[in-house]
Amino acid sequence: MSDDRDDTRLVARRAARITALAGSNADDLDDSDTIILPGAVLSVTIAHDADDAPTRSEYYSYRIGDHVRPISLEVPSYLGRRPTSPRVTRGVPPRLVRVASPQKEVSATHLEIQQLGSSVIVTDLRSTNGSIVMLPGSVPRKLRQGESIVVSPGTLVDIGDENILQILPMQRDLAAGRQP
């Protein structure tokens, strides 16, 4: 078995591409939707039974770029060029979000983002080129391989090839029959 990072192109230094991203009026992403960015198709897959769904009704979400509908964090997300689930999972399997990486700056399974209670945690999954995190009011910080950080709404995460995630404020789950 070969290391899946063999075809990831090492980038000596990425310029800071983190910019303020505009808000969106888009609805939350359905599990069956496909995310479309200019020049790329990103797919989102999630596999779990309705019985395994979490019971809380408020979730943070994130958006990739400025043309994409928010993705809810009711389950953890794994992002990358060709993300795969870990061999061993606890609870609900993660949502796999595929991003375009024409320059191959993004590793196959690059980043994990999850909500634990009222915190959002971003973890670099030992990516080749790392992940740059910019907390509101702070200077950009590059995560070390395997490093995790607690982030807040408004945080931007650059994983390469102009794939920038924006952490969005907590939203009520309207499917649970509750009003915002």
CYANA upper distance limits for C-alpha pairs under 8 A (distance plus 0.5 A):
  2 SER  CA      6 ASP  CA      8.13
  4 ASP  CA    108 ALA  CA      7.09
  5 ARG  CA    107 SER  CA      6.72
  5 ARG  CA    108 ALA  CA      7.17
  5 ARG  CA    128 THR  CA      7.64
  7 ASP  CA    104 LYS  CA      7.92
  8 THR  CA    104 LYS  CA      5.72
  8 THR  CA    105 GLU  CA      6.72
  8 THR  CA    106 VAL  CA      7.41
  8 THR  CA    107 SER  CA      6.35
  8 THR  CA    108 ALA  CA      8.28
  8 THR  CA    128 THR  CA      7.52
  9 ARG  CA    103 GLN  CA      7.62
  9 ARG  CA    104 LYS  CA      5.80
  9 ARG  CA    105 GLU  CA      6.18
 10 LEU  CA    105 GLU  CA      7.21
 10 LEU  CA    128 THR  CA      7.05
 10 LEU  CA    129 ASN  CA      6.72
 11 VAL  CA    105 GLU  CA      7.17
 11 VAL  CA    129 ASN  CA      6.84
 14 ARG  CA    160 GLY  CA      8.12
 16 ALA  CA    140 PRO  CA      8.34
 17 ARG  CA    158 ASP  CA      7.86
 17 ARG  CA    162 GLU  CA      7.55
 18 ILE  CA    134 MET  CA      8.16
 18 ILE  CA    156 LEU  CA      7.27
 18 ILE  CA    157 VAL  CA      8.17
 18 ILE  CA    158 ASP  CA      7.17
 18 ILE  CA    164 ILE  CA      7.54
 21 LEU  CA     65 GLY  CA      7.81
 21 LEU  CA     66 ASP  CA      6.50
 21 LEU  CA    166 GLN  CA      7.96
 22 ALA  CA     66 ASP  CA      6.93
 23 GLY  CA     66 ASP  CA      8.25
 24 SER  CA     66 ASP  CA      8.23
 24 SER  CA     69 ARG  CA      7.90
 26 ALA  CA     68 VAL  CA      8.40
 26 ALA  CA     69 ARG  CA      5.67
 26 ALA  CA     70 PRO  CA      7.55
 27 ASP  CA     69 ARG  CA      6.88
 27 ASP  CA     70 PRO  CA      7.59
 28 ASP  CA     69 ARG  CA      6.82
 28 ASP  CA     70 PRO  CA      5.88
 28 ASP  CA     71 ILE  CA      6.69
 28 ASP  CA     72 SER  CA      7.26
 29 LEU  CA     33 ASP  CA      6.95
 29 LEU  CA     69 ARG  CA      6.69
 29 LEU  CA     70 PRO  CA      6.60
 29 LEU  CA     71 ILE  CA      5.96
 29 LEU  CA     72 SER  CA      7.67
 31 ASP  CA     44 VAL  CA      7.55
 31 ASP  CA     45 THR  CA      6.98
 31 ASP  CA     46 ILE  CA      6.80
 32 SER  CA     44 VAL  CA      7.88
 32 SER  CA     45 THR  CA      7.51
 33 ASP  CA     43 SER  CA      8.16
 33 ASP  CA     44 VAL  CA      7.42
 34 THR  CA     41 VAL  CA      7.89
 34 THR  CA     42 LEU  CA      6.87
 34 THR  CA     43 SER  CA      5.52
 34 THR  CA     44 VAL  CA      6.65
 35 ILE  CA     41 VAL  CA      6.78
 35 ILE  CA     42 LEU  CA      5.51
 35 ILE  CA     43 SER  CA      6.36
 35 ILE  CA     44 VAL  CA      7.64
 35 ILE  CA     68 VAL  CA      6.96
 35 ILE  CA     69 ARG  CA      8.05
 36 ILE  CA     40 ALA  CA      6.77
 36 ILE  CA     41 VAL  CA      5.29
 36 ILE  CA     42 LEU  CA      6.35
 36 ILE  CA     67 HIS  CA      8.39
 36 ILE  CA     68 VAL  CA      7.50
 37 LEU  CA     41 VAL  CA      6.65
 37 LEU  CA     42 LEU  CA      7.77
 37 LEU  CA     67 HIS  CA      6.74
 37 LEU  CA     68 VAL  CA      7.35
 40 ALA  CA     99 VAL  CA      8.34
 40 ALA  CA    100 ALA  CA      6.23
 41 VAL  CA     99 VAL  CA      8.01
 41 VAL  CA    100 ALA  CA      7.49
 42 LEU  CA     97 VAL  CA      7.39
 42 LEU  CA     98 ARG  CA      5.56
 42 LEU  CA     99 VAL  CA      5.63
 42 LEU  CA    100 ALA  CA      7.10
 43 SER  CA     96 LEU  CA      8.38
 43 SER  CA     97 VAL  CA      6.37
 43 SER  CA     98 ARG  CA      5.82
 43 SER  CA     99 VAL  CA      8.08
 44 VAL  CA     95 ARG  CA      7.28
 44 VAL  CA     96 LEU  CA      6.11
 44 VAL  CA     97 VAL  CA      5.12
 44 VAL  CA     98 ARG  CA      7.03
 45 THR  CA     95 ARG  CA      6.15
 45 THR  CA     96 LEU  CA      5.81
 45 THR  CA     97 VAL  CA      7.29
 46 ILE  CA     93 PRO  CA      7.83
 46 ILE  CA     94 PRO  CA      7.11
 46 ILE  CA     95 ARG  CA      5.04
 46 ILE  CA     96 LEU  CA      6.98
 47 ALA  CA     93 PRO  CA      7.05
 47 ALA  CA     94 PRO  CA      8.34
 47 ALA  CA     95 ARG  CA      7.95
 48 HIS  CA     52 ASP  CA      6.97
 48 HIS  CA     53 ALA  CA      8.03
 48 HIS  CA     92 VAL  CA      6.82
 48 HIS  CA     93 PRO  CA      7.10
 49 ASP  CA     53 ALA  CA      7.53
 52 ASP  CA     91 GLY  CA      7.94
 52 ASP  CA     92 VAL  CA      6.70
 53 ALA  CA     92 VAL  CA      7.76
 54 PRO  CA     74 GLU  CA      7.37
 54 PRO  CA     75 VAL  CA      8.48
 57 SER  CA    172 ARG  CA      6.23
 57 SER  CA    173 ASP  CA      5.53
 57 SER  CA    176 ALA  CA      7.13
 57 SER  CA    178 ARG  CA      8.45
 58 GLU  CA    170 MET  CA      6.77
 58 GLU  CA    171 GLN  CA      6.00
 58 GLU  CA    172 ARG  CA      4.87
 58 GLU  CA    173 ASP  CA      6.18
 59 TYR  CA     72 SER  CA      6.90
 59 TYR  CA     73 LEU  CA      6.30
 59 TYR  CA     74 GLU  CA      6.44
 59 TYR  CA    115 GLN  CA      7.99
 59 TYR  CA    170 MET  CA      5.67
 59 TYR  CA    171 GLN  CA      5.96
 59 TYR  CA    172 ARG  CA      6.95
 59 TYR  CA    173 ASP  CA      7.55
 60 TYR  CA     72 SER  CA      6.65
 60 TYR  CA     73 LEU  CA      6.14
 60 TYR  CA     74 GLU  CA      8.37
 60 TYR  CA    115 GLN  CA      7.54
 60 TYR  CA    120 VAL  CA      7.97
 60 TYR  CA    167 ILE  CA      7.98
 60 TYR  CA    168 LEU  CA      6.69
 60 TYR  CA    169 PRO  CA      6.15
 60 TYR  CA    170 MET  CA      4.57
 60 TYR  CA    171 GLN  CA      6.59
 61 SER  CA     70 PRO  CA      6.44
 61 SER  CA     71 ILE  CA      5.77
 61 SER  CA     72 SER  CA      4.66
 61 SER  CA     73 LEU  CA      5.78
 61 SER  CA    167 ILE  CA      6.69
 61 SER  CA    168 LEU  CA      5.73
 61 SER  CA    169 PRO  CA      7.36
 61 SER  CA    170 MET  CA      7.28
 61 SER  CA    171 GLN  CA      8.13
 62 TYR  CA     70 PRO  CA      5.84
 62 TYR  CA     71 ILE  CA      5.87
 62 TYR  CA     72 SER  CA      7.15
 62 TYR  CA     73 LEU  CA      8.17
 62 TYR  CA    165 LEU  CA      6.91
 62 TYR  CA    166 GLN  CA      5.87
 62 TYR  CA    167 ILE  CA      4.96
 62 TYR  CA    168 LEU  CA      5.72
 63 ARG  CA     68 VAL  CA      6.56
 63 ARG  CA     69 ARG  CA      6.78
 63 ARG  CA     70 PRO  CA      5.16
 63 ARG  CA     71 ILE  CA      6.65
 63 ARG  CA    165 LEU  CA      5.98
 63 ARG  CA    166 GLN  CA      5.77
 63 ARG  CA    167 ILE  CA      7.28
 63 ARG  CA    168 LEU  CA      7.84
 64 ILE  CA     68 VAL  CA      6.52
 64 ILE  CA     70 PRO  CA      8.35
 64 ILE  CA    163 ASN  CA      6.91
 64 ILE  CA    164 ILE  CA      6.05
 64 ILE  CA    165 LEU  CA      4.91
 64 ILE  CA    166 GLN  CA      6.94
 65 GLY  CA    162 GLU  CA      8.48
 65 GLY  CA    163 ASN  CA      6.82
 65 GLY  CA    164 ILE  CA      5.87
 65 GLY  CA    165 LEU  CA      6.72
 65 GLY  CA    166 GLN  CA      7.99
 70 PRO  CA    168 LEU  CA      8.44
 73 LEU  CA     77 SER  CA      7.68
 73 LEU  CA    113 ILE  CA      8.36
 73 LEU  CA    114 GLN  CA      6.57
 73 LEU  CA    115 GLN  CA      6.47
 74 GLU  CA    115 GLN  CA      7.80
 75 VAL  CA     92 VAL  CA      7.30
 75 VAL  CA     93 PRO  CA      8.01
 75 VAL  CA     94 PRO  CA      6.36
 75 VAL  CA     95 ARG  CA      7.07
 75 VAL  CA    114 GLN  CA      7.30
 75 VAL  CA    115 GLN  CA      8.07
 76 PRO  CA     93 PRO  CA      8.27
 76 PRO  CA     94 PRO  CA      5.37
 76 PRO  CA     95 ARG  CA      6.63
 76 PRO  CA    112 GLU  CA      7.50
 76 PRO  CA    113 ILE  CA      6.30
 76 PRO  CA    114 GLN  CA      4.79
 76 PRO  CA    115 GLN  CA      7.36
 77 SER  CA     94 PRO  CA      5.79
 77 SER  CA     95 ARG  CA      5.06
 77 SER  CA     96 LEU  CA      6.32
 77 SER  CA     97 VAL  CA      7.28
 77 SER  CA    112 GLU  CA      6.12
 77 SER  CA    113 ILE  CA      5.78
 77 SER  CA    114 GLN  CA      6.81
 78 TYR  CA     83 PRO  CA      6.78
 78 TYR  CA     84 THR  CA      7.94
 78 TYR  CA     85 SER  CA      7.87
 78 TYR  CA     94 PRO  CA      7.00
 78 TYR  CA     95 ARG  CA      6.67
 78 TYR  CA     96 LEU  CA      5.51
 78 TYR  CA     97 VAL  CA      6.56
 78 TYR  CA    109 THR  CA      7.12
 78 TYR  CA    110 HIS  CA      7.85
 78 TYR  CA    111 LEU  CA      6.25
 78 TYR  CA    112 GLU  CA      5.09
 78 TYR  CA    113 ILE  CA      7.16
 79 LEU  CA     83 PRO  CA      6.38
 79 LEU  CA     96 LEU  CA      6.64
 79 LEU  CA     97 VAL  CA      5.28
 79 LEU  CA     98 ARG  CA      6.39
 79 LEU  CA     99 VAL  CA      7.49
 79 LEU  CA    109 THR  CA      6.38
 79 LEU  CA    110 HIS  CA      6.24
 79 LEU  CA    111 LEU  CA      5.70
 79 LEU  CA    112 GLU  CA      6.86
 80 GLY  CA     97 VAL  CA      7.18
 80 GLY  CA     98 ARG  CA      5.85
 80 GLY  CA     99 VAL  CA      6.25
 80 GLY  CA    106 VAL  CA      6.61
 80 GLY  CA    107 SER  CA      6.25
 80 GLY  CA    108 ALA  CA      5.37
 80 GLY  CA    109 THR  CA      4.92
 80 GLY  CA    110 HIS  CA      5.29
 80 GLY  CA    111 LEU  CA      7.23
 81 ARG  CA     98 ARG  CA      5.86
 81 ARG  CA     99 VAL  CA      5.84
 81 ARG  CA    100 ALA  CA      6.74
 81 ARG  CA    101 SER  CA      6.82
 81 ARG  CA    104 LYS  CA      8.46
 81 ARG  CA    106 VAL  CA      6.61
 81 ARG  CA    107 SER  CA      6.54
 81 ARG  CA    108 ALA  CA      5.01
 81 ARG  CA    109 THR  CA      7.14
 81 ARG  CA    110 HIS  CA      8.26
 82 ARG  CA     98 ARG  CA      6.35
 82 ARG  CA     99 VAL  CA      8.40
 82 ARG  CA    107 SER  CA      8.47
 82 ARG  CA    108 ALA  CA      5.12
 82 ARG  CA    109 THR  CA      6.76
 83 PRO  CA     96 LEU  CA      6.43
 83 PRO  CA     97 VAL  CA      7.33
 83 PRO  CA     98 ARG  CA      6.83
 83 PRO  CA    108 ALA  CA      5.89
 83 PRO  CA    109 THR  CA      4.78
 83 PRO  CA    110 HIS  CA      8.00
 84 THR  CA     96 LEU  CA      7.30
 84 THR  CA    108 ALA  CA      8.42
 84 THR  CA    109 THR  CA      6.84
 85 SER  CA     89 THR  CA      8.36
 85 SER  CA     93 PRO  CA      7.74
 85 SER  CA     94 PRO  CA      7.07
 85 SER  CA     96 LEU  CA      7.84
 89 THR  CA     93 PRO  CA      6.75
 99 VAL  CA    163 ASN  CA      7.84
100 ALA  CA    161 ASP  CA      8.19
100 ALA  CA    163 ASN  CA      8.37
101 SER  CA    105 GLU  CA      6.79
101 SER  CA    106 VAL  CA      6.42
101 SER  CA    160 GLY  CA      8.16
101 SER  CA    161 ASP  CA      6.04
102 PRO  CA    161 ASP  CA      7.60
103 GLN  CA    161 ASP  CA      6.95
104 LYS  CA    161 ASP  CA      7.91
105 GLU  CA    128 THR  CA      8.43
105 GLU  CA    129 ASN  CA      7.02
105 GLU  CA    159 ILE  CA      8.31
105 GLU  CA    160 GLY  CA      5.79
105 GLU  CA    161 ASP  CA      6.30
106 VAL  CA    110 HIS  CA      6.86
106 VAL  CA    127 SER  CA      8.04
106 VAL  CA    128 THR  CA      8.24
106 VAL  CA    129 ASN  CA      7.69
106 VAL  CA    159 ILE  CA      6.74
106 VAL  CA    160 GLY  CA      6.05
106 VAL  CA    161 ASP  CA      7.34
107 SER  CA    127 SER  CA      6.04
107 SER  CA    128 THR  CA      6.82
107 SER  CA    129 ASN  CA      8.19
109 THR  CA    125 LEU  CA      7.34
109 THR  CA    127 SER  CA      7.97
110 HIS  CA    124 ASP  CA      6.80
110 HIS  CA    125 LEU  CA      5.82
110 HIS  CA    126 ARG  CA      7.56
110 HIS  CA    127 SER  CA      5.63
110 HIS  CA    159 ILE  CA      8.04
111 LEU  CA    122 VAL  CA      7.63
111 LEU  CA    123 THR  CA      6.24
111 LEU  CA    124 ASP  CA      5.24
111 LEU  CA    125 LEU  CA      5.71
111 LEU  CA    127 SER  CA      8.07
111 LEU  CA    131 SER  CA      8.34
111 LEU  CA    159 ILE  CA      8.32
112 GLU  CA    122 VAL  CA      6.29
112 GLU  CA    123 THR  CA      5.56
112 GLU  CA    124 ASP  CA      7.01
112 GLU  CA    125 LEU  CA      7.20
113 ILE  CA    120 VAL  CA      7.60
113 ILE  CA    121 ILE  CA      6.25
113 ILE  CA    122 VAL  CA      5.05
113 ILE  CA    123 THR  CA      6.89
114 GLN  CA    120 VAL  CA      6.17
114 GLN  CA    121 ILE  CA      5.92
114 GLN  CA    122 VAL  CA      7.19
115 GLN  CA    119 SER  CA      6.10
115 GLN  CA    120 VAL  CA      4.91
115 GLN  CA    121 ILE  CA      6.74
116 LEU  CA    120 VAL  CA      6.76
116 LEU  CA    121 ILE  CA      7.82
119 SER  CA    150 VAL  CA      7.15
119 SER  CA    151 VAL  CA      7.86
119 SER  CA    152 SER  CA      8.15
120 VAL  CA    150 VAL  CA      6.20
120 VAL  CA    151 VAL  CA      6.13
120 VAL  CA    152 SER  CA      7.29
121 ILE  CA    148 SER  CA      7.08
121 ILE  CA    149 ILE  CA      6.13
121 ILE  CA    150 VAL  CA      5.02
121 ILE  CA    151 VAL  CA      6.61
122 VAL  CA    148 SER  CA      6.02
122 VAL  CA    149 ILE  CA      5.96
122 VAL  CA    150 VAL  CA      6.94
122 VAL  CA    151 VAL  CA      7.56
123 THR  CA    146 GLY  CA      6.90
123 THR  CA    147 GLU  CA      6.19
123 THR  CA    148 SER  CA      4.62
123 THR  CA    149 ILE  CA      7.04
124 ASP  CA    130 GLY  CA      7.24
124 ASP  CA    131 SER  CA      6.89
124 ASP  CA    143 LEU  CA      7.13
124 ASP  CA    144 ARG  CA      7.72
124 ASP  CA    145 GLN  CA      6.31
124 ASP  CA    146 GLY  CA      5.51
124 ASP  CA    147 GLU  CA      6.16
124 ASP  CA    148 SER  CA      6.97
125 LEU  CA    145 GLN  CA      6.95
125 LEU  CA    146 GLY  CA      5.59
125 LEU  CA    147 GLU  CA      8.28
126 ARG  CA    130 GLY  CA      7.91
126 ARG  CA    144 ARG  CA      8.25
126 ARG  CA    145 GLN  CA      4.61
126 ARG  CA    146 GLY  CA      5.32
127 SER  CA    131 SER  CA      8.26
127 SER  CA    145 GLN  CA      6.65
127 SER  CA    146 GLY  CA      8.44
128 THR  CA    145 GLN  CA      8.39
129 ASN  CA    159 ILE  CA      8.43
129 ASN  CA    160 GLY  CA      8.17
130 GLY  CA    142 LYS  CA      7.11
130 GLY  CA    143 LEU  CA      6.63
130 GLY  CA    144 ARG  CA      7.06
130 GLY  CA    145 GLN  CA      7.00
130 GLY  CA    159 ILE  CA      7.31
131 SER  CA    142 LYS  CA      6.13
131 SER  CA    143 LEU  CA      6.03
131 SER  CA    144 ARG  CA      8.43
131 SER  CA    157 VAL  CA      7.15
131 SER  CA    158 ASP  CA      6.25
131 SER  CA    159 ILE  CA      5.27
131 SER  CA    160 GLY  CA      7.97
132 ILE  CA    140 PRO  CA      6.76
132 ILE  CA    141 ARG  CA      5.94
132 ILE  CA    142 LYS  CA      4.76
132 ILE  CA    143 LEU  CA      6.71
132 ILE  CA    157 VAL  CA      6.05
132 ILE  CA    158 ASP  CA      5.53
132 ILE  CA    159 ILE  CA      7.08
133 VAL  CA    140 PRO  CA      6.03
133 VAL  CA    141 ARG  CA      5.66
133 VAL  CA    142 LYS  CA      6.65
133 VAL  CA    143 LEU  CA      7.66
133 VAL  CA    155 THR  CA      7.63
133 VAL  CA    156 LEU  CA      6.40
133 VAL  CA    157 VAL  CA      5.04
133 VAL  CA    158 ASP  CA      7.05
134 MET  CA    138 SER  CA      6.75
134 MET  CA    139 VAL  CA      6.64
134 MET  CA    140 PRO  CA      4.87
134 MET  CA    141 ARG  CA      6.74
134 MET  CA    155 THR  CA      6.15
134 MET  CA    156 LEU  CA      5.72
134 MET  CA    157 VAL  CA      6.88
135 LEU  CA    139 VAL  CA      7.90
135 LEU  CA    140 PRO  CA      7.82
135 LEU  CA    151 VAL  CA      7.23
135 LEU  CA    152 SER  CA      7.59
135 LEU  CA    154 GLY  CA      7.60
135 LEU  CA    155 THR  CA      5.08
135 LEU  CA    156 LEU  CA      7.18
136 PRO  CA    152 SER  CA      8.43
136 PRO  CA    154 GLY  CA      6.54
136 PRO  CA    155 THR  CA      6.25
143 LEU  CA    147 GLU  CA      6.32
143 LEU  CA    148 SER  CA      8.00
151 VAL  CA    155 THR  CA      6.82
151 VAL  CA    167 ILE  CA      8.42
152 SER  CA    167 ILE  CA      7.41
153 PRO  CA    166 GLN  CA      8.29
153 PRO  CA    167 ILE  CA      5.41
153 PRO  CA    168 LEU  CA      5.44
153 PRO  CA    169 PRO  CA      5.62
154 GLY  CA    166 GLN  CA      6.76
154 GLY  CA    167 ILE  CA      5.91
154 GLY  CA    168 LEU  CA      6.63
154 GLY  CA    169 PRO  CA      8.17
155 THR  CA    166 GLN  CA      6.30
155 THR  CA    167 ILE  CA      5.86
156 LEU  CA    164 ILE  CA      7.01
156 LEU  CA    165 LEU  CA      6.01
156 LEU  CA    166 GLN  CA      5.13
156 LEU  CA    167 ILE  CA      7.03
157 VAL  CA    164 ILE  CA      5.96
157 VAL  CA    165 LEU  CA      5.49
157 VAL  CA    166 GLN  CA      7.05
158 ASP  CA    162 GLU  CA      7.58
158 ASP  CA    163 ASN  CA      6.45
158 ASP  CA    164 ILE  CA      4.93
158 ASP  CA    165 LEU  CA      6.95
159 ILE  CA    163 ASN  CA      6.29
159 ILE  CA    164 ILE  CA      6.94
160 GLY  CA    164 ILE  CA      8.08
171 GLN  CA    180 PRO  CA      7.83
172 ARG  CA    178 ARG  CA      7.55
172 ARG  CA    179 GLN  CA      7.71
172 ARG  CA    180 PRO  CA      6.17
173 ASP  CA    177 GLY  CA      8.08
173 ASP  CA    178 ARG  CA      7.35
174 LEU  CA    178 ARG  CA      5.84
174 LEU  CA    179 GLN  CA      6.87
174 LEU  CA    180 PRO  CA      8.00
